[in-house]
Amino acid sequence: MINVILTIDLNPAIEKRYIVDNISIGDNIKASSFTYNLSGKGIKVEKLLNIFNENSFLTGFLGGINGEYFHMKLKDAGIPHEFVGIKEETRTIIKLKDISENYINIMEEAPRITREELTKFYNLSSDLLENMDIICGLGSTFHPSVPKDIYFDLITLANKKRKKFILDGTEDKTRYGIDASPYMVVLNKRELEGLMNVTLDFENQIIKSGQYILDRGVGFVIIDLQEKGSIVLGQDKGYRVEIPNYECELGTDHSGMIAGFALGINRNYDLDMTMKLGQSFSIVSNMDSNLETTEISDIKRIMGQIDIYSINY
């Protein structure tokens, strides 16, 4: 039987990237080049899993002409997917950047989801979960029409079917899912501080706060420390994952970390290998926007530079 990873992205986008000579207010701006790309955490997870030829499936909401374009590009890329069609248009992200590295990002509001569309998505998810083993629930900026407990409901459904759910703790709405006891939660220090309503200045404070999430029935808590590596907490033991120094500051997008852990879990790798995959995927995804050029050798090279130390509770 083939194990499959399900990726849920409730708010994908079309990214329109323009390179211009000069960004100036109140003037016409001429683009010297432009590209249209699929954007969103879900597509990033799919690209990373594709590096290892992992079986995966993408779902969420798509609407309008942008939704049709998104579907067409996924089909051309050979990415298995099924989305619920919605009445409103899939959002667009416009990025302007000039030769002086000045930039402007214009983010459209997420589309509204009707009750009927939401019901269709719940039904689709229930059907998809029957043939999936690992589910990646990704955070995003949802429209207010999306209920705050959507991931709580999806995790509850996954748990009933004995599936492992990896939750992205980026947004407030995804954090409601913690109360449903997902298999794994991934978040960073700032998000953990927001969840706990405290300031965390030291690693022992971070660990104790992470243990609070474990006490709510979560199997693993991954705390992304960005350029300082990460902390992995399990029910019985924890780990400090250290990485080499990088000249640039790593971003806060958890999709790479989630993809790496999903891959390791789905392939039944040992925990050390899985932690190194998660960390190396995170580094690659936050440093390189063109994941199509990333190769397995790039991942393995980073994995060889990662050190892991045990944390005893």
C-alpha positions, 0 to 999 in steps of 0.5 A: 500500500502506498502512503500518501501525504495530504496537504491542506492550503485554504488560501492559495494565491497567484503571485505576479512578480515584476522587476522594474527600473525604479519604484517611485510614488506618483509615476508610471512604472515600467516592468523590465520582466515579470513572472506568474507563479503559484503561491501559498504554503501548500504549493511550497510543501508540494515542491519540496516533497516532489524533490524526493518523489514523495506521493502527495495530494493537495486540496483547499479552495479555488475560484474564478479565473485565477483558480482555473489558472492555478488548476491548470498549472498544477495539472501541467506540473503533475501535482495530484489535487482536488479543490472545492470550487468557490464563487469568489476569485482566488487571491493575487499577490503582486510583488514589485522590486527594482534594481536598488532592491526596493520592493512593494508587496500588494496582498489581496484579501482572501476570498469569502467562503460560503456555508455551502462551499465549506460543507463541500470541503468538509465532505471532500476532506472526509473522503480524502482522509480515507486514503491519506496517512499524514495530513499537513494543515497549513496556516494562512490569512483566512477570510473572516467567513472561515470558522475559527475552529476549522482545523479543530474539526479537521484534526478531530476527523483525522484522529477518528480515522487514526491519521497523523495531523501536522498543524502549522501554528502560524495563525490564530485560527490554526492554533484553535486546532491544538485543542483537538490534539494533533500529532504534531504542532510547528510554530516559532518563538513569537507564536509560542509567546502569543499563545502563552501570553508571555515573553520567552527570553531563555530556552528553558522557558521556551521548553516549559511553554512547549511542554504545556502544549504537549500536556494538551495531548499533542504528540510533538511540538516543534519550535522553529528558532530560525537562524538558531535551529529548532527545539523538538519536544516529544512526550518523553524527551526533547532535542535541540537541533543546531544548524551552521551560521548563515549570512542571511536571516532565515524567514518564519515560513513553517511549510519547509519544516512541515514538509520535511517532518511529513516526509520522514514520518511517512517513510518511517525514518528514525527521529534523528533523520526526520528532525534533520529533514525537517530542519534542512527543508526549512533552511532551503525553503526560507533561503531559496524562492526557486525550489524547482532548482533544489536537488536531493544533494542540496538537502543532504549537504545541509543535513550533514551540517546539523547537530542534535542534542538530547534534552531530558525533562 
